[in-house]
Amino acid sequence: MIQPAATVSSPLQRGDVIDLDLLSWGRLGEAMATHHGRDVFVFGGIPGETVSAEVVAVRRKYVAAQVLSVTRPSPHRVSPPCSYFGQCTGCQWQHVSYAAQLDAKAGIVVDALERIGNFYSPPVLETIPSPKPFGYRNHARFNIWRSTGSLGFTHRERRRFVQIDRCLLMNDRTNELLAQLQDRCGETSALSIRASDATGDYLVQPTLKNPDVPVPTGQKRYRESVAGHEFWVASPSFFQVNVEQAARLAELAIDALRLSGAETVVDAYAGVGAFSVLLSSHAARVIGIEESTAAIADAKENSADLPNVEFITGKVEDILPGLDVIPDAVVLDPSRTGCQPSVLETLLEIAPPRIAYVSCNPQTLARDLAVLCQRYRFETVQPVDMFPQTHHVECLASLSLKPVDAEIVLASASPRRRALLSDLGIDFRVAPSNIPEDPEPDETPERMVRRLSREKALAVAEQESADSGYYVAADSTVVLDGESIAKPADAADARAMLTRLRGTAHRVTTGITVYDAATRRCVTESHTADVLMRDFSDAEMEQSITSGTPMDKAGAYAIQDDEFRPATMRHGCYSNVMGLPACRVVEILADMGCELPDRAHMTVPPGCTIPCPLNSTPVDTSGSVAP
């Protein structure tokens, strides 16, 4: 019996039914909602819907639920064609129209690049659809119900076994083998099938001894076909599950590398040599690197008739630095964990002119691109739907070397900020943004300065239609009792500010943004320092106001004012109180690959050190600035 929807804030229990407004896509393809402050991941939902959902699991950090009924459906909702949908969680999106799936996958890539890589408006293209939205998989891993020998899958949250007699994602050959093996596999707990529709070949692992099994099992490898080339694939080796889209990826890699036929190409994480073989007719020399000895054995056999292809056994991080040639182009196709940091360091050092980075994990792709963008810009990221009906997405990022002589632009007219950068020996150009600096309703001081610094840097870069250059911007405010105190409008305003701040301990918060126009990386942070203002006299205050010093400064004072000497540091960065944490700006510029003077010869302000010990608060690049 279905329980009525929960309306109280008592702890949720398995079996409860709750009404939810679905907000966004979650971590594993579920729709995400909140219920009394808890994250709820809802299988079978679509963002924008209102649903009633059953709680299927209560975890320490989240609640898992499943849609029972839809009160307000999404226009993208369709009827799932598979009778197992919802019992089996292998497909997450059969209830979503295919066009909406493609849009959502591009959105997932954009979100990862913005949120993890700090890329602003990244050049992500529309997702390339799969020729087969169903029946595309050449590989299945089945769980076995030991008492009956049944093959099936297990619900991710309920942990319930579901017997599967035909999987709509699998190709015809796999489903044929599934039918022959069903109810005959009780001697093992799991079973893997790899099968090719093109060659008819297959492998089943492990070896089954049941005499009722009607097909041979235990094969060590099988033959698959991609773009007219046949490949031996060993049981432990990786191979793409969607061969039509694998061929498309190879085409994209060839285009991204702009091969003329004269290049030396490194195929890192080469597997059984699919990319190496498919690239071979477009390059003079192809060097594949792979640590799996089984995959290397297949790769050498797969390329036996290609004299310009060779393979080296070993980890990419060990082999790449010692190659006898600097490659003209590199294909990266690592596992979901992405590249080892030492691989990225080697690429930055040897600097091949072009890189094609193939990734099945947008999060690790974003992380690695942020590192590679010290020397590279990524021209495009092309999502490819390798896995229809699921939340997974494959991508190919096209990278080329970026200009090494890009200028630094200070998006501020502040004399203090100009002086701070000049004292560091940094060459720069000034281009004030002149944007309004008004706070938004209910905006915290920290959020405000981050937002304004970001808007200033991007405004100048967009005004100049910049495709290179490092744009630096900042915004500062004085904070007393949680309230932001900006620049005075006139002498009376300055007098009121100084009177209020006199004798107080308060804070100065500065937001900074550095935007690399070549790569679209945009790092935004805020830093706060604690300041103690002395109990100065009215006469001293009036003398300062008469001098005009307070008029363009947050809080109507400058900590570096040698005449007035209004305040002293208690904790934090001195240059941050002046309006620009110079030590941190230097670190961000260096991390982006900007050429800077030797740090040993930089004159840093009092209290500043490089490297900078400050803790930073990053921006939420999904469109709003993090609190």
N, C-alpha and C positions, 0 to 999 in steps of 0.2 A: 504494500500500500504506500502511495506517495504521500509524504508528509507535507503539510502546508508550508508555504514560503516563510523562512525565518524573518522575524521583524525586530528581534531584540539583539542586543550586543553580547549575549552569552556566548561562550566559546563554541565555535563550530565543531560539529561532529560528522563523521562519515554518514551519509544518508540524508543529511539536512538538504532542504531545497531553498534556494535563495534567488531573489530577483536582482539582476545585475544590468548595469549599463556598460557595454564593452567599449574600451577606450582605444586600444592599440594592439598590434601584434606582439605576442610574448616571445619568450626565449626559444621555444621549440615548436613554433607554429600555432600555438593556441592564441585565442584572443585574451587580452588582459583586462581585468577590472580590479576595483578595490571594494572591500567590504569591512566596514568598521576599522579602517586603517591597515588591513591585511591585503597583500597582493593575492589575487585569485587568477589562476590560469585556466581558461575555459575551453575545453576541446569541443569543436563543432560550432564555435561562434565566429563572428566576423566583426571587426571594429565598426562602431556606429549602431550596432543592434542593441535592443533590450530583450533579455532572455530570462527564463527561469532555468536554473541549473542545479543539478544534484552534486553535492560534495562527495567526491570519490576518494579523497585522501587529504589528511591534514598533516602537513610537514612542519618542521621547525621554522622555516623561512617563508613558506607559501602554502596556499590551499589549492588543490587541484579539483576541478569540477567539470561536468559534462552537460551540454545543453539537453534539456528535456523538451522545452517549447520556446517558440520565438514570438514575442509580443510585437516587436517592431523589426521586421526583417530588412536586411541590406538588399539593395537592388542587384548586388552581385551574387546572391544566394541561388544555388541550383540544387537539384536533387542528386545526391551521390549515387552513381550507378552500381556501386559494389554493395552487396548484401552484408558484408562484414564490417562496413564502415562504422566506427564507433565502438565495436567490440574489439577490433584490431586497430592499433594506433600507428601502424606503419605508414599510412597515408594520413596527412593532417588536413589537406585542403580539397578533398573531393567535393565538398559542399560549396566551393568558391568557383565562379566562372573562370575559364582558362585565361581570358584577357585580364581579369583582376589579379589572378595569380602572377602573371608576368609583371604587372605594375607593382605589386607588393614586393616582388623580389628586387626590382630596381630600387625601391624605397629602402629595403633592408641594407643594400649596399651603400646607398647615400648616407643612411643613418650611421653605419659603422665608420665610414670615412670621416664624417663630421664629428662624431662623438669620441672616437678613439684616436683618429689621426689628426684631429684639429684642422681638417680641410674645409675651406669655405666654398660653398656651391660647387662641389666636385663635378668634373665632366663625365658623368655616368650616362651611358646610352640606354636606349630601350632594350629590354631583355629579348634575346633571340629565342623564338618559340621552338619547341621540339617538334620535328615532323610527326612524331607519335606521342600524343599526350598520354596514351595507355599502351601497354604491350611493348615497352622499350627495354626493360631490364634483362641483362644476360646473366645475372648473378643473384642468388637467393640464399639466405642463411635461415634455416628452419629450426625451431625448437621441436622436441619430440615429447609426446605424452607417453611415458614409458609403459604404462599398463596396457595400452592399446596399440602402441607403435605409430600413433597418428602424428602427422606433420602439421605444423601451424605456427602461429606467432603468439606472443604474450603481451597483453595490455600493459602499457608502460606504468600506469599508476595503480590500477586494480590488481595487477600481477595475476590475471586470469588467463589461462591458456585458451586459444581459439583455434579449432581445427580449420584449415584452409584447403579446400579442394581445388580451387582455381583462383590465382591471384591476378587481378587485372593489370598490375604493373609489369608482370613477368612476360617475357616473349613466349611464343608458341612452343618452342622446343623445351623450355623450362617447365611449362605447364604439362606437357606430355609426360615428362619424367616424374613430375609431382604425382600425377595420376597413377603411374606405375608403382611408385614407392609408397603411396599412402597406406597406412595401417600395417606396414611390414617392417618398421624400423625401430622396434622397441629395444634393441640391443644397444642403442646409443642415446645420448641426451640432446644432441644437436647434429645437424647435417647441412652440408653446403652443396649447392648445385651451380655449376657454370655451364652454360649451353649457348650455342650459336645458331641462330636461324639461317645464317648465310652458308655456313659450312656443314651444319648438321652435327658437328662434333660436340662432345660434352665431357664433363668430369663430375663425379660424385665422390665426396669425401665425408666420413672415413669409409674404409672398405667394410662392406656388410657381409656377414656370414650366413644370414638367414637364407635357406634354400628356396624360400618362397619369393625372394626378390627376383623379378623377371629380367633385370638389366644388369650388365656388368657394372661394378663400382670400384672405387679405389684408384682411379686414374690419377697420374701425377701431373698431367697437363692436358690442355685441349687447344684446338685451333679456332681463332676468331678472325674476322675480316673487318678491316676499316679502310674505307676509300679504295677498295680494290686490292689492298695488300693483306695477305694472310700473316697472322702472328701466332706463334706458340706462346701460351700463357701457362706458367706453372701454378700449381695449386696455391702456394703461399704468396704469389706475386700480385701486386696491384694492377688492375686494368679497369678502364672506364666502363661503367655499366650500360651506357647509352652510346652505341657505336656510331650512329648517325651524327650525334652532337660531338663526339670525339673527333670525327673528320672535320666538322665545322671549326672546332678549336684549333686544329692544325692549320687550316686555312687562315684563321685570324692571326695565328702566331707568325706565319709567313709574311702576311701583310704588315704586321707590327714591326717586324725586324727589317723590312724593306730590303730583302735579299736580292742581290743581282746575279749570284752564282759564283762570285769570287771570294766570298767571306768564309772565315772560320767561325763555326757556331759551337758553343758548348750547350749540351742538353743536360742540365743539372737535375738530379733525381730522375734518372732516365727510365727506371722500371725495365720493362721488356723491350724498350727501344722504339716505341710507337712514334714519338715525335722525331727521333733521330732518323728513322726510315722515311717518314713523310716529308722531312725537311731536306733529305739528302740530294734530291734533284735540283734544289735551289741554292746550294752552297758548295764551296770547293772542298771543305773538310768539316765533318761533324764529329765532335768528341762527346760521348755519353759517359756520365758518371753515376754509378749506382752501387750501394753498399750490399744489396742482397745478392748472394752468389747464385741463387736459383734464378733470379730475374736476369742477371748478367748472362748466364748460360743461354737462356731463351733469346736475349737481345743479340748475342753473337750469331745464333742460328738464324734469327729473323733478318739479319743484315748480311748474311754470308755472301751474297752476290753484289754487295755495294762496297767497292774498294775505298771510297772516301769516308766511310763510317768506321769508327773505332770506339771501344768501350774500355773504361778503367774501373776496376773494382775498388770501392772505398767510400768513405763518407765525403760528402761534398766539401765540408769544412776542412778536411785534411788534404784533398786532392787539388782543389781549385787554386790555392796559393802557389803550388809547385808546378803548374803546367808549363810546358816548354814554349808556349805562345800566349800572347794576350789576345783573347777572342775579339772578333768584331761584333759579336752578338751573343746573348745568353738567353736561354729559356729556363725559367725557374718553375718547377711544378712540385713543390714540397707537399708533405702531408698536411692534415688540418692544423697541426701545431705551428706551421710556417717555417721560415728559415732560421737556422741558428745565427745568433748575433755575429759570430766570426765570419760566416758566409757574407753577410751584409757588409761587414768591415772590409773584406777582401774585394768585393765589388766596388766599393767606394774608392779603394786604393788603385785597382787596375783600370777602372772606369771604361768598360766596353761601351762603345757608342750607343748601343740600343739593347734594351732588355724587354722580354715578354714574360710577365709574371702571371702564371696560371694558378688560381686558388679556388678551393672549395669552402673556404672559411673567410667571410668578409671581415671578421674581427682581426684575425692575424694578418690578413692582407693590409688592413689599415695601419696596423702597428708597424709592419715592415716597410710600407711605403713612406711612412713618416721618417724613417731612418734613411732610406734610399734618396729621399728628396733633399738631402744635404748636397747631392751632386746632380740629381735627376729631376726632371719634371715628368709627371705622367700625363700623357696627351689625352687619353681616354681610358675609361674602364668599361669593358663590354660584358654585361651579364649574359650568360648563356644558360638556358633552362635544360640542364642535364637531368633533372629529377622532377618531372611534372607530378602534380598532386601532393607534393611535399613542400616544406618550407626551405629546403636546401637550394643553394644557388651556386653555380660555378661562375668564375669571372676571369677575364684576361685583361690585365693592365698593360698598356703600351708606354714604355719609358724611353726618354732620350735625354742626353746631357743638357743641362741648363747653362745659361751664360755665367761666366765666372767673374765678370766685371760689373755686376749689378750695383747700382748706387743705393745709398741709404737716404731715405726721405723722412724728415721729422715733420709730422702733421700737427705742428703747434707753433704758435707765435711767441711762446713763453721764453723770456730771456734766460730764466734759470735752467730750463731744459736744454736750451742751446749751449749754455755754458758747461753743463754737466757732460754733454757729449763731446764738446770741444776739448775739455780737459782730459778726456780719455784718449785724445789723439785720433778720433774717428772723423773721417771726411763725410759730410752729409749736406743735403740741400733742405731748405725750409720751404714748406708748402702748407700754410695753415688751412684747416678745414672749414672754419667759420660756421659750423653747424650749431643749432640751438642747444643749450645745455640745461634745459628745464628737466626737473625730476618727473617721473611718472607716478601716478597715484599708488600709495602703499608700497613704494619702492624703498628697500633698505639702502643705506649709504654705500655699502659694498657692491650691491647689485647695480646701483646707479653709475658708479665710477667705472665698473667693468663695461657696462653697456655703452657709456659715452666714449670711452677710449676706443672701443671696437668700431663704433659708428664713425669716429673721426678718421681712423686709419683707412677704413673701407671707402669712405666718402672721397678722400683724396685720390686713392688708387683708381676708383671708378671715374672720377672727373678726368683723370689723366689717361684713361683707357690703357692702363699699364699692363704689360705682359711680362715685365721683369721689374726688379727693385724690391727693397725691403722698407716697408712703411711702418714707422714707429709713432705711436700716439699714446697720450696719457691724460688722465683726469684725476684731480685731487679734491678732497673735501675734508673739513674738520668735523669731528663727531663728538658731541657732548650730550650725555644722557640719551644716547641713541638717535639724536637728531642731527641732520646734516646742516652744516653752516658753510655756505658757499662764499662767493666773492661779494664784497659790499657794492651797493648801487651808488652810494654817495658818501660824503663825509659823515653825515648823521648815522647812516647804516654802519659804517666802520666803527664809529664811537660806541654804538649799541653792542656790536659784536665783541669788541675788546673789553668793554665793561663786563659783559657776561662771562668771558673766558678768563678774566683776571683772577689769578690765584687758584686756578683749577688744574686738575689732572685730566687730560682729555686725549683723544686719539686723532691721528691723521691717516686717512686711508687713500691710497693712490691705485687707480686701475691702469694697467698698461696693456697695450696690444702691439704685437709685431706681426705684420702680414707680408709673406713672401709672394709677390704677384706671379712669379714664374711657376710656382707649385700650388698656389692657393692655400698653403698652410697658414693658419691664422691662430696664433696663441694669445689668449687673453687671461690675465691674472689680476688679482688684487693683493696688496700688501698693506699692513697696518703697523704703525709705530705709536708708542705711548710717549706723550709729551707733558711736561710740567711747566705751566706758565707762572712767572713770578708775579708778585703783588706790586706792580709798578704804580707810580703816582699818576694823578690826572694830568699833571703838567707834562710828564714824559709821553703819555698817550697823545695829548694834543700836538706835541712836537712831531710825533710820528705821522699823525694824520696830515699835518701841514706839509710834511715832506712829500706826500703823495704815495709813499711806499705801500700802504695797505690796499690801494685801490684795485689791484689786479691779482689779489692773493686770497685764497680760501681762508676764512677766519680773520682776515684783515691784518695778517702779520707774516713775516718771513723769519724763520728760525735762524737764518744766516745773517740777519741784520745786525751789523757790528755797532751801530749807533744806539738802537733801541734795546737790543739784547733781550727780547721778550720771553724766551722760553729755553728750556734745556731738555735734552733727551733723557728718557727713563729706560726705554727698551725699543729696539728695532733699528731700522736703517735710516741714517741721517739724510741721505739723498732722497729717500722716499718722502720725507717731510718737505724737502725742497721741491718735490713735484715729479721726480722720476727716479726709481730705484735703479741707478745706473749699472750696478754690479749684475743685477738680474737681467737687464736688457742685453748686456754683453753676452751672457750665457745663452739667451734665447737666440740671438743673432748667430752665435757660433754653432749652436745646434742645428740651425737652418742651413748651415754651410756658407754663411757670409764671411768674406775675407776681412779680417780685422788686424789692427796692429798687434804686435807681440804684447801679451798681457803683462809681461815683466816691465814694460816701459810705460804702462798706463798709469796716469795719476788719478787714483780713485778718491772720492770725497772722504772726509773723516767718518770713521765708523763703518766704512764699506770694505768688503773683502771679496776677492775672486779666487776660488769659486764662492758663490753667494750662499750663506747659511739659511736664507729665508725659506719659510714654507709658503707655497703658493696655493691659490684657490683657482682652479681652471674654469674656463667658460663652458657652459652647456651649449655646444654648437648646433644643436638641433633647431635653433631658432630663437631661443630665449636664453638670457644670461642666468647662470646658476646662482642661487641665493647664497 
